[in-house]
């Protein structure tokens, strides 16, 4: 998949409480970042992608959605009116403005690209200005969730920090995003346009991307098999993230020590969505090259 996973946006009501909960899950989080449009975040950085815990912290600053403008903050505020969980999937970009033009031509995005900057707190306590450009894509068949590409417009060393990428649970990176859908095949065209990749279909399943960097849609029976006990949804949603870890025994010990409940299914540890603010987490040992 030319478009690799960049990050997952996980919407929460209380950012600091969510940070404490995710630290209990064994993640090392960045200091709070404040956006100029009313949201704040904390990140769990990995090698090449990350998880973003995000809350609406200044409602008065949230810009409304308008024709030709996708409001990142308003989307997340609306998502939180229903539940916590993953609201957006971001794919990596080197030119978000070109992506926005392509999305418009392909009929999957009618919004202008969105440019913004914020101050990032570095490991030594100093700050640096980081800047981003986003291009949004939506599908009427996937109401309530959205996708975007994310271009970082600053020197990489200002954002990616080895100190932020060392996690007590041994997490190394997000390797798969799992979605639920009543009919996975119905979303093939949109996802192929979004990712510029070719999807593989199997009964009750659609997969797009290369191993270690995939998006998977599961129908009801496949979802029940892979994620037992997870509630079905009438419309597509983001339901689980698979993370590679260095040593699954270290992950197991960390979760047990911190009192986190999990299930063991073969060579996978499954943390239920209730423990991770609406997103199930699958921990698997990193595959040898």
C-alpha positions as CSV (number, residue, x, y, z in Angstrom):
1,X,0.0,0.0,0.0
2,X,1.7,3.2,-1.1
3,X,-0.3,5.0,1.7
4,X,1.1,3.6,4.9
5,X,-0.6,4.1,8.3
6,X,0.5,7.4,9.8
7,X,-1.6,7.5,13.0
8,X,-4.9,6.7,14.7
9,X,-7.0,9.5,16.3
10,X,-8.6,8.2,19.5
11,X,-11.2,10.6,20.9
12,X,-11.6,10.9,24.7
13,X,-13.6,13.1,27.0
14,X,-10.9,13.7,29.6
15,X,-7.4,13.9,28.1
16,X,-5.5,13.6,31.4
17,X,-7.6,10.7,32.7
18,X,-7.1,8.9,29.3
19,X,-3.4,9.5,29.5
20,X,-3.3,7.9,32.9
21,X,-5.3,4.9,31.6
22,X,-3.0,4.5,28.6
23,X,0.1,4.7,30.8
24,X,-1.4,1.9,32.8
25,X,-1.6,0.0,29.5
26,X,2.1,0.4,29.3
27,X,2.5,3.3,26.9
28,X,4.9,6.2,27.2
29,X,3.1,9.4,26.2
30,X,4.4,12.8,24.9
31,X,3.6,15.9,26.9
32,X,0.3,17.6,26.0
33,X,0.1,19.4,22.6
34,X,-2.4,22.2,22.2
35,X,-4.0,22.9,18.8
36,X,-5.2,26.4,17.8
37,X,-8.6,25.0,16.9
38,X,-9.8,23.8,20.4
39,X,-8.3,20.3,20.7
40,X,-5.4,18.9,22.6
41,X,-3.5,15.7,22.4
42,X,-0.9,13.3,23.8
43,X,0.9,10.8,21.6
44,X,2.3,7.3,21.9
45,X,5.0,7.4,19.3
46,X,6.4,4.3,17.5
47,X,8.8,3.7,14.7
48,X,7.1,5.5,11.8
49,X,3.6,5.8,13.2
50,X,1.7,6.8,16.4
51,X,-1.5,6.8,18.4
52,X,-3.0,10.2,19.2
53,X,-5.2,10.6,22.2
54,X,-7.3,13.7,21.5
55,X,-9.9,15.7,23.5
56,X,-11.9,18.9,22.8
57,X,-10.5,21.2,25.4
58,X,-11.6,24.7,24.2
59,X,-15.0,24.4,22.6
60,X,-15.2,28.1,21.8
61,X,-12.3,27.7,19.4
62,X,-13.8,24.8,17.4
63,X,-14.5,26.0,13.8
64,X,-17.7,24.9,12.2
65,X,-17.8,22.6,9.2
66,X,-18.7,24.5,6.1
67,X,-18.9,23.7,2.3
68,X,-15.4,23.0,1.2
69,X,-14.0,22.8,4.7
70,X,-13.7,19.7,6.9
71,X,-13.5,20.8,10.6
72,X,-11.2,18.3,12.3
73,X,-12.2,19.6,15.7
74,X,-15.9,19.7,15.0
75,X,-15.8,16.1,13.6
76,X,-14.2,14.9,16.9
77,X,-16.6,16.9,19.0
78,X,-19.5,15.3,17.2
79,X,-18.0,11.9,17.5
80,X,-17.7,12.4,21.3
81,X,-21.4,13.2,21.5
82,X,-21.9,9.5,20.8
83,X,-19.0,7.7,22.4
84,X,-15.3,7.6,22.9
85,X,-13.2,5.7,20.5
86,X,-11.3,6.0,17.2
87,X,-12.7,8.7,15.0
88,X,-10.1,9.1,12.2
89,X,-7.5,7.1,10.5
90,X,-4.5,9.1,9.1
91,X,-2.3,7.9,6.3
92,X,1.2,9.2,5.6
93,X,1.6,12.0,3.0
94,X,4.5,13.9,1.4
95,X,2.1,16.4,-0.3
96,X,-1.3,16.9,1.4
97,X,-2.3,19.6,-1.0
98,X,-1.8,17.3,-4.0
99,X,-3.8,14.6,-2.0
100,X,-6.7,17.0,-1.5
101,X,-6.8,17.7,-5.3
102,X,-6.7,14.0,-6.1
103,X,-9.4,13.2,-3.5
104,X,-11.6,15.8,-5.1
105,X,-11.0,14.4,-8.6
106,X,-11.7,10.9,-7.3
107,X,-14.9,12.0,-5.7
108,X,-13.9,11.0,-2.1
109,X,-13.1,14.5,-0.7
110,X,-14.4,17.9,-1.4
111,X,-12.5,19.8,1.3
112,X,-9.6,22.2,1.0
113,X,-6.3,21.1,2.6
114,X,-5.9,22.1,6.2
115,X,-2.6,23.7,7.3
116,X,-1.7,24.4,10.9
117,X,1.1,24.5,13.4
118,X,1.6,23.9,17.2
119,X,4.4,23.9,19.7
120,X,5.8,20.5,20.6
121,X,7.5,19.8,24.0
122,X,10.8,18.1,23.4
123,X,12.3,15.5,25.9
124,X,14.6,18.1,27.4
125,X,11.6,20.4,28.2
126,X,12.2,22.9,25.4
127,X,9.7,23.6,22.7
128,X,9.8,23.5,18.9
129,X,7.3,24.6,16.3
130,X,5.9,21.7,14.3
131,X,3.6,22.2,11.3
132,X,1.2,19.8,9.4
133,X,-1.0,19.7,6.3
134,X,-4.0,17.5,6.2
135,X,-6.2,16.3,3.3
136,X,-9.6,14.7,4.2
137,X,-11.6,11.9,2.6
138,X,-15.0,10.8,3.6
139,X,-17.5,8.2,2.4
140,X,-21.3,8.6,2.9
141,X,-21.4,4.8,3.5
142,X,-19.1,5.3,6.5
143,X,-21.0,8.0,8.6
144,X,-19.4,9.3,11.7
145,X,-15.8,8.4,10.8
146,X,-13.3,9.8,8.4
147,X,-9.9,9.5,6.9
148,X,-7.1,11.9,6.1
149,X,-3.5,12.1,4.9
150,X,-1.0,13.8,7.1
151,X,2.1,15.7,5.9
152,X,4.7,16.8,8.4
153,X,6.2,20.2,7.3
154,X,9.1,20.4,9.8
155,X,12.5,18.6,10.2
156,X,11.7,15.0,11.2
157,X,14.0,15.3,14.3
158,X,11.7,17.9,15.8
159,X,8.8,15.4,16.0
160,X,10.2,11.8,16.1
161,X,12.1,11.2,19.4
162,X,13.6,7.9,20.5
163,X,12.9,8.9,24.1
164,X,9.2,8.9,23.3
165,X,9.3,5.6,21.5
166,X,10.4,3.4,24.4
167,X,7.3,1.8,26.0
168,X,7.1,-0.4,29.1
169,X,4.8,-2.7,27.2
170,X,7.3,-3.2,24.4
171,X,5.1,-1.7,21.7
172,X,7.0,-1.1,18.5
173,X,4.4,0.1,15.9
174,X,0.9,-0.2,14.7
175,X,0.8,-2.9,12.1
176,X,-2.9,-3.2,11.3
177,X,-6.1,-1.2,11.7
178,X,-9.2,-3.4,12.0
179,X,-12.7,-2.1,11.1
180,X,-16.1,-3.6,11.2
181,X,-18.6,-3.5,8.4
182,X,-21.8,-5.3,7.5
183,X,-20.5,-5.9,4.0
184,X,-16.7,-5.3,3.7
185,X,-16.7,-5.6,-0.1
186,X,-19.1,-2.6,-0.4
187,X,-16.2,-0.3,0.7
188,X,-13.6,-1.6,-1.7
189,X,-13.8,1.2,-4.2
190,X,-13.5,4.0,-1.6
191,X,-10.6,2.3,0.2
192,X,-8.7,1.6,-3.0
193,X,-9.1,5.2,-4.1
194,X,-8.0,6.4,-0.6
195,X,-4.9,4.2,-0.3
196,X,-4.0,3.9,-4.0
197,X,-3.7,0.1,-3.3
198,X,-5.5,-3.0,-4.4
199,X,-7.8,-4.8,-1.9
200,X,-8.0,-8.5,-1.4
201,X,-11.4,-10.0,-0.8
202,X,-12.3,-13.2,1.2
203,X,-15.6,-14.3,2.6
204,X,-16.5,-11.7,5.2
205,X,-13.3,-9.8,4.9
206,X,-11.5,-7.1,2.9
207,X,-7.7,-6.4,3.4
208,X,-5.7,-3.7,1.8
209,X,-2.0,-3.0,2.2
210,X,1.1,-5.1,2.8
211,X,1.7,-7.3,5.8
212,X,2.7,-5.1,8.7
213,X,0.9,-2.0,7.3
214,X,-2.7,-3.1,6.7
215,X,-6.3,-2.0,6.9
216,X,-8.8,-4.9,7.4
217,X,-12.6,-4.8,7.3
218,X,-14.4,-7.7,9.0
219,X,-18.0,-8.7,8.6
220,X,-20.1,-9.8,11.6
221,X,-19.1,-13.4,11.6
222,X,-15.4,-12.7,11.1
223,X,-15.4,-9.9,13.7
224,X,-17.0,-12.3,16.2
225,X,-14.3,-14.9,15.5
226,X,-11.4,-12.5,15.7
227,X,-12.7,-10.2,18.5
228,X,-15.1,-12.3,20.6
229,X,-17.5,-10.2,22.7
230,X,-17.0,-7.0,20.7
231,X,-20.4,-5.4,20.0
232,X,-21.5,-5.2,16.4
233,X,-22.3,-1.8,14.9
234,X,-24.9,-1.0,12.2
235,X,-22.4,1.1,10.3
236,X,-18.7,0.8,9.7
237,X,-16.4,1.8,12.5
238,X,-12.8,1.5,13.7
239,X,-12.8,-1.3,16.3
240,X,-9.2,-2.5,17.0
241,X,-5.6,-1.7,16.4
242,X,-2.9,-4.5,16.2
243,X,0.5,-3.5,17.6
244,X,3.7,-5.4,17.2
245,X,5.8,-5.7,20.4
246,X,9.4,-6.8,21.0
247,X,8.5,-9.6,23.5
248,X,5.0,-10.7,24.2
249,X,6.0,-12.0,27.7
250,X,7.1,-8.4,28.6
251,X,3.7,-7.1,27.4
252,X,1.9,-9.8,29.4
253,X,3.9,-9.0,32.6
254,X,3.3,-5.3,32.2
255,X,-0.4,-5.6,31.8
256,X,-0.7,-8.1,34.7
257,X,1.5,-5.9,37.0
258,X,-0.7,-2.8,36.2
259,X,-4.0,-4.7,36.7
260,X,-5.1,-4.6,33.1
261,X,-7.5,-7.4,32.1
262,X,-6.7,-9.1,28.8
263,X,-7.4,-12.3,26.9
264,X,-4.9,-14.6,25.3
265,X,-5.9,-15.9,21.9
266,X,-3.1,-18.0,20.4
267,X,-0.1,-15.8,20.0
268,X,-2.1,-12.6,20.7
269,X,-3.0,-10.6,23.8
270,X,-6.3,-8.8,23.4
271,X,-7.2,-5.8,25.6
272,X,-10.9,-5.0,25.4
273,X,-12.1,-1.6,24.2
274,X,-13.4,-0.7,27.7
275,X,-9.8,-0.5,28.9
276,X,-8.6,1.6,26.1
277,X,-11.4,4.3,25.6
278,X,-13.3,2.4,23.0
279,X,-10.6,0.8,20.9
280,X,-9.6,-2.9,21.3
281,X,-5.8,-3.5,21.3
282,X,-4.2,-6.6,19.9
283,X,-0.6,-7.2,20.9
284,X,1.5,-9.6,18.8
285,X,5.2,-10.3,18.7
286,X,7.0,-8.7,15.9
287,X,7.7,-11.0,13.0
288,X,11.3,-11.8,12.1
289,X,12.4,-10.3,8.8
